[in-house]
């Protein structure tokens, strides 16, 4: 398989690739390289944090107002701990494809919670089902405690139906906009009545709160429950098309190619098998066409983890891991709303581009980072004297330059350019890099990752 194609593959289903791994895989066929990815992701390693503080506890143990406040405080800290553990997992993944798919589904089945039991369950549900059957996956998500709370389905009862989940199920999770009527939403909501969970987050079905009368949904009538509604939705080819388009824009190109989507739908609609769909995409000739290489703007997480692939680093303090994500505009487990993060060009604005261009130096050369707080938003500031800052600090980072030296010992500065950057480099940048060939390999690679071209993969 061509080295450039392997780099492209690993940029999209992972976060880059080292020269040693690239050389090893270059001796294999495309089919074998792709097979290896799926084999490595056959298993699922769940993500967990210590929640022993809840051992044996029930609702009754938190009747007191102060006890509830303390529980919420501990739970929020544990959610940040889990978020950090996920970030560290992404930096050192063994199941690369599964973890990248988990990241993808987290911005599809969007959900947020401050309850550590619910968040841990939800994140691992995404991970376990990331390459499974979309039908089963959607039914599991509908019963997750985090989703039941986030979209108010826990309050959905036959005497007072709540339509939030029913609406987003169709608009955001399965069909897209303008594919259903208001009456379809009402009938779907009635079908999902009675969904609930206990203190530990285990799904419970409250029969007395369920509307067991006949419903009519998408022209079909019956005493439907939530699983029935999902089955009916998936009978529509539009569902297979909607998911195929989401996967295409994330892994291939934000500009939809209808012919490619038609091919994907033909594969996916048969049985909604996610692994089969991804195999088809990654083995397709068009996945590796020039128009799809180096054209995607990296998400903040892809950017941060991509730097780590080149020069392994560790941010010492949990709160600073969250700070860096906030500065870039994407905090794991904290989506902006039910629609999730807007991707592509939406990742870049006047503040985040400055942050991105400076961040490799901050992380790898212990440069100072300064920021001001405006409400919940923290913005990078480059001219420290012109604005009064509330905070400025060093991000405490340990960079493993020994690993970098070992991985890139056979690469000259000139060779580093195309090892690190896969997008087209403009003439002015090429001339600048040519002038800087005499820089140390350390300084040169930091400069490469500080280029606008490095924002693309």
TIGUGU-49827 format. One line per 8 residues: their letters; for each residue x, y, z of C-alpha. Coordinates in steps of 0.02 Angstrom, whole numbers, always signed. Example, Ala and Ser with C-alpha at 12.3 -4.5 7.8 and 13.67 -1.06 7.14 Angstrom:
! TIGUGU-49827
as	+615:-225:+390 | +684:-53:+357 $
This chain:
! TIGUGU-49827
xxxxxxxx	+0:+0:+0 | +65:+174:-42 | +139:+270:+106 | +36:+426:+65 | -124:+321:+70 | -77:+242:+236 | -44:+414:+309 | -214:+472:+247 $
xxxxxxxx	-300:+318:+317 | -220:+340:+488 | -258:+526:+492 | -442:+488:+466 | -468:+332:+572 | -338:+385:+701 | -225:+532:+738 | -75:+507:+626 $
xxxxxxxx	+60:+373:+613 | +244:+356:+659 | +377:+323:+525 | +414:+150:+598 | +232:+96:+587 | +216:+175:+415 | +366:+76:+351 | +294:-86:+422 $
xxxxxxxx	+123:-62:+343 | +194:-5:+175 | +243:-186:+142 | +61:-243:+156 | -87:-235:+38 | -230:-113:+67 | -345:-256:+117 | -222:-321:+247 $
xxxxxxxx	-190:-147:+319 | -377:-115:+338 | -407:-291:+408 | -274:-259:+539 | -366:-103:+597 | -529:-198:+621 | -443:-345:+705 | -360:-227:+831 $
xxxxxxxx	-532:-153:+868 | -625:-318:+887 | -619:-304:+1076 | -684:-161:+1182 | -584:-93:+1329 | -709:+4:+1435 | -661:+169:+1515 | -684:+180:+1703 $
xxxxxxxx	-645:+290:+1852 | -654:+250:+2037 | -835:+267:+2093 | -818:+171:+2256 | -888:+323:+2349 | -1059:+265:+2286 | -1041:+84:+2338 | -1202:+20:+2413 $
xxxxxxxx	-1282:+193:+2408 | -1463:+226:+2357 | -1575:+380:+2339 | -1619:+365:+2524 | -1438:+399:+2574 | -1446:+574:+2499 | -1604:+649:+2573 | -1514:+793:+2657 $
xxxxxxxx	-1486:+949:+2550 | -1303:+962:+2597 | -1275:+779:+2559 | -1350:+803:+2386 | -1238:+954:+2354 | -1085:+856:+2407 | -1135:+710:+2296 | -1156:+827:+2147 $
xxxxxxxx	-987:+907:+2182 | -896:+740:+2188 | -988:+678:+2034 | -938:+831:+1932 | -756:+803:+1979 | -770:+622:+1928 | -843:+672:+1759 | -690:+783:+1729 $
xxxxxxxx	-581:+636:+1782 | -668:+523:+1656 | -651:+657:+1521 | -464:+666:+1557 | -451:+476:+1554 | -534:+476:+1382 | -412:+608:+1319 | -267:+502:+1382 $
xxxxxxxx	-343:+347:+1301 | -353:+439:+1134 | -170:+485:+1152 | -122:+303:+1176 | -255:+196:+1091 | -237:+10:+1063 | -406:-2:+978 | -377:+147:+863 $
xxxxxxxx	-527:+130:+748 | -648:+94:+890 | -590:+248:+987 | -603:+361:+833 | -778:+292:+800 | -823:+325:+983 | -770:+506:+957 | -877:+513:+800 $
xxxxxxxx	-1033:+441:+884 | -1011:+560:+1032 | -1047:+702:+910 | -1194:+608:+833 | -1288:+537:+982 | -1251:+697:+1076 | -1279:+691:+1263 | -1214:+772:+1422 $
xxxxxxxx	-1230:+733:+1606 | -1147:+780:+1770 | -1188:+611:+1847 | -1032:+504:+1840 | -1129:+340:+1837 | -1230:+399:+1687 | -1081:+474:+1594 | -973:+320:+1616 $
xxxxxxxx	-1114:+207:+1558 | -1151:+317:+1407 | -972:+337:+1350 | -944:+149:+1358 | -1109:+116:+1268 | -1041:+222:+1124 | -877:+126:+1130 | -955:-49:+1137 $
xxxxxxxx	-1075:-15:+993 | -962:+96:+887 | -938:-40:+755 | -1093:-142:+789 | -1272:-139:+726 | -1349:+34:+710 | -1524:-32:+750 | -1468:-108:+915 $
xxxxxxxx	-1358:+43:+949 | -1503:+166:+934 | -1613:+61:+1049 | -1474:+53:+1179 | -1447:+242:+1171 | -1635:+272:+1196 | -1625:+178:+1362 | -1464:+254:+1428 $
xxxxxxxx	-1494:+356:+1589 | -1390:+503:+1525 | -1500:+516:+1369 | -1662:+490:+1466 | -1616:+639:+1575 | -1535:+748:+1440 | -1685:+746:+1322 | -1816:+735:+1459 $
xxxxxxxx	-1883:+564:+1413 | -1884:+522:+1598 | -2025:+650:+1612 | -2118:+573:+1464 | -2280:+502:+1538 | -2446:+456:+1460 | -2539:+598:+1548 | -2409:+728:+1497 $
xxxxxxxx	-2302:+669:+1349 | -2132:+752:+1325 | -2082:+762:+1143 | -1898:+812:+1157 | -1821:+642:+1130 | -1948:+590:+998 | -1906:+745:+896 | -1716:+731:+909 $
xxxxxxxx	-1721:+544:+876 | -1784:+582:+702 | -1704:+750:+665 | -1529:+722:+735 | -1504:+536:+760 | -1588:+445:+615 | -1674:+542:+474 | -1627:+726:+469 $
xxxxxxxx	-1735:+880:+451 | -1904:+884:+360 | -1922:+695:+356 | -2070:+683:+476 | -2227:+774:+533 | -2276:+849:+700 | -2402:+709:+716 | -2261:+582:+696 $
xxxxxxxx	-2171:+666:+841 | -2327:+655:+951 | -2357:+471:+911 | -2173:+429:+937 | -2171:+520:+1106 | -2323:+418:+1162 | -2228:+259:+1118 | -2079:+307:+1225 $
xxxxxxxx	-2182:+344:+1381 | -2134:+247:+1537 | -1947:+246:+1503 | -1851:+273:+1666 | -1699:+221:+1766 | -1649:+188:+1946 | -1517:+272:+2053 | -1378:+165:+1979 $
xxxxxxxx	-1432:+209:+1802 | -1510:+41:+1760 | -1655:+54:+1637 | -1829:+28:+1708 | -1996:+26:+1618 | -2142:+98:+1715 | -2294:+11:+1645 | -2418:+129:+1729 $
xxxxxxxx	-2338:+280:+1645 | -2339:+201:+1472 | -2473:+245:+1346 | -2529:+74:+1287 | -2662:+134:+1167 | -2645:+120:+978 | -2529:+242:+890 | -2509:+282:+705 $
xxxxxxxx	-2330:+319:+653 | -2269:+340:+474 | -2431:+263:+413 | -2419:+108:+523 | -2536:+75:+670 | -2514:-28:+828 | -2482:-23:+1014 | -2301:+32:+984 $
xxxxxxxx	-2162:+49:+1111 | -1997:+139:+1087 | -1908:-8:+1005 | -2052:-24:+880 | -2033:+159:+832 | -1847:+136:+799 | -1883:-17:+692 | -2009:+80:+588 $
xxxxxxxx	-1888:+227:+566 | -1750:+111:+505 | -1866:+38:+373 | -1841:+204:+283 | -1692:+208:+167 | -1672:+390:+217 | -1601:+331:+383 | -1462:+234:+296 $
xxxxxxxx	-1429:+386:+186 | -1426:+508:+333 | -1298:+404:+430 | -1195:+371:+273 | -1184:+558:+240 | -1130:+592:+420 | -993:+460:+407 | -939:+525:+237 $
xxxxxxxx	-922:+706:+295 | -823:+651:+449 | -706:+522:+373 | -698:+567:+188 | -746:+744:+136 | -868:+878:+192 | -919:+899:+9 | -1042:+760:-23 $
xxxxxxxx	-1019:+651:-177 | -1192:+578:-215 | -1123:+430:-311 | -1015:+379:-163 | -1160:+401:-43 | -1272:+293:-153 | -1140:+156:-144 | -1131:+170:+45 $
xxxxxxxx	-1321:+165:+63 | -1328:+6:-42 | -1210:-76:+85 | -1282:-3:+246 | -1469:-17:+214 | -1460:-208:+201 | -1431:-238:+386 | -1366:-75:+465 $
xxxxxxxx	-1199:-155:+504 | -1078:-14:+545 | -921:-120:+526 | -971:-175:+351 | -1003:+6:+302 | -835:+64:+369 | -743:-79:+283 | -825:-29:+120 $
xxxxxxxx	-774:+153:+141 | -594:+117:+191 | -570:-7:+48 | -651:+104:-83 | -536:+177:-215 | -618:+349:-196 | -571:+360:-11 | -389:+382:-67 $
xxxxxxxx	-417:+505:-209 | -316:+666:-202 | -471:+773:-176 | -497:+687:-8 | -318:+695:+58 | -264:+839:+170 | -430:+930:+149 | -513:+908:+319 $
xxxxxxxx	-491:+1036:+458 | -438:+944:+615 | -553:+953:+763 | -469:+1020:+922 | -454:+842:+990 | -380:+779:+826 | -258:+925:+831 | -203:+893:+1011 $
xxxxxxxx	-188:+705:+992 | -102:+725:+823 | +37:+826:+906 | +57:+687:+1033 | +79:+559:+893 | +231:+658:+832 | +302:+709:+1001 | +223:+616:+1148 $
xxxxxxxx	+181:+739:+1287 | +88:+740:+1450 | -6:+888:+1525 | +26:+866:+1709 | -132:+946:+1782 | -309:+888:+1744 | -380:+1064:+1746 | -251:+1119:+1617 $
xxxxxxxx	-302:+976:+1501 | -480:+1045:+1509 | -416:+1224:+1489 | -324:+1184:+1327 | -478:+1098:+1257 | -584:+1248:+1306 | -465:+1369:+1222 | -481:+1269:+1061 $
xxxxxxxx	-670:+1251:+1072 | -700:+1067:+1109 | -708:+991:+1283 | -734:+803:+1285 | -902:+756:+1364 | -960:+936:+1361 | -1049:+970:+1195 | -1119:+1145:+1162 $
xxxxxxxx	-1298:+1082:+1133 | -1396:+932:+1071 | -1339:+967:+892 | -1158:+943:+945 | -1006:+1034:+879 | -1014:+1114:+707 | -863:+1047:+615 | -754:+1098:+468 $
xxxxxxxx	-725:+1285:+453 | -825:+1311:+613 | -674:+1249:+712 | -574:+1402:+658 | -603:+1582:+707 | -487:+1729:+744 | -456:+1667:+922 | -437:+1481:+894 $
xxxxxxxx	-320:+1498:+744 | -199:+1601:+849 | -211:+1471:+987 | -181:+1329:+866 | -29:+1411:+787 | +50:+1443:+957 | +1:+1283:+1045 | +140:+1167:+982 $
xxxxxxxx	+267:+1287:+1056 | +167:+1300:+1218 | +155:+1111:+1236 | +329:+1062:+1179 | +438:+1211:+1225 | +355:+1261:+1389 | +302:+1429:+1320 | +187:+1541:+1421 $
xxxxxxxx	+2:+1539:+1384 | -108:+1684:+1433 | -296:+1695:+1430 | -440:+1797:+1495 | -604:+1734:+1559 | -766:+1802:+1487 | -910:+1706:+1566 | -878:+1523:+1525 $
xxxxxxxx	-771:+1564:+1375 | -583:+1580:+1390 | -492:+1662:+1248 | -308:+1660:+1205 | -220:+1826:+1204 | -56:+1851:+1113 | -14:+2031:+1157 | +2:+2026:+1345 $
xxxxxxxx	+26:+2213:+1370 | -126:+2282:+1279 | -260:+2194:+1381 | -279:+2166:+1565 | -272:+1980:+1598 | -361:+1888:+1736 | -241:+1742:+1721 | -82:+1690:+1639 $
xxxxxxxx	+14:+1531:+1667 | +131:+1399:+1603 | +47:+1240:+1549 | +150:+1111:+1643 | +197:+984:+1510 | +325:+846:+1498 | +374:+810:+1317 | +455:+645:+1270 $
xxxxxxxx	+585:+705:+1146 | +678:+540:+1162 | +532:+449:+1081 | +527:+580:+944 | +713:+559:+911 | +695:+370:+904 | +544:+377:+787 | +616:+507:+669 $
xxxxxxxx	+803:+468:+680 | +809:+420:+495 | +713:+573:+436 | +799:+733:+381 | +710:+899:+405 | +662:+894:+222 | +584:+722:+243 | +495:+778:+401 $
xxxxxxxx	+389:+900:+301 | +290:+766:+209 | +291:+650:+359 | +203:+781:+465 | +99:+876:+336 | -13:+789:+209 | -101:+942:+139 | -35:+1047:-5 $
xxxxxxxx	+97:+1173:+49 | +94:+1345:-31 | +247:+1416:-115 | +285:+1545:+20 | +283:+1412:+155 | +396:+1299:+51 | +523:+1438:+31 | +519:+1476:+217 $
xxxxxxxx	+544:+1293:+262 | +688:+1282:+138 | +773:+1430:+223 | +752:+1346:+393 | +828:+1177:+351 | +974:+1215:+466 | +862:+1220:+621 | +876:+1079:+746 $
xxxxxxxx	+753:+937:+716 | +662:+987:+877 | +637:+1167:+823 | +595:+1118:+645 | +456:+997:+693 | +379:+1125:+812 | +382:+1250:+668 | +297:+1122:+554 $
xxxxxxxx	+157:+1094:+678 | +136:+1282:+696 | +93:+1304:+511 | -82:+1334:+444 | -57:+1180:+334 | -43:+1072:+489 | -224:+1116:+532 | -277:+999:+390 $
x	-272:+811:+379 $
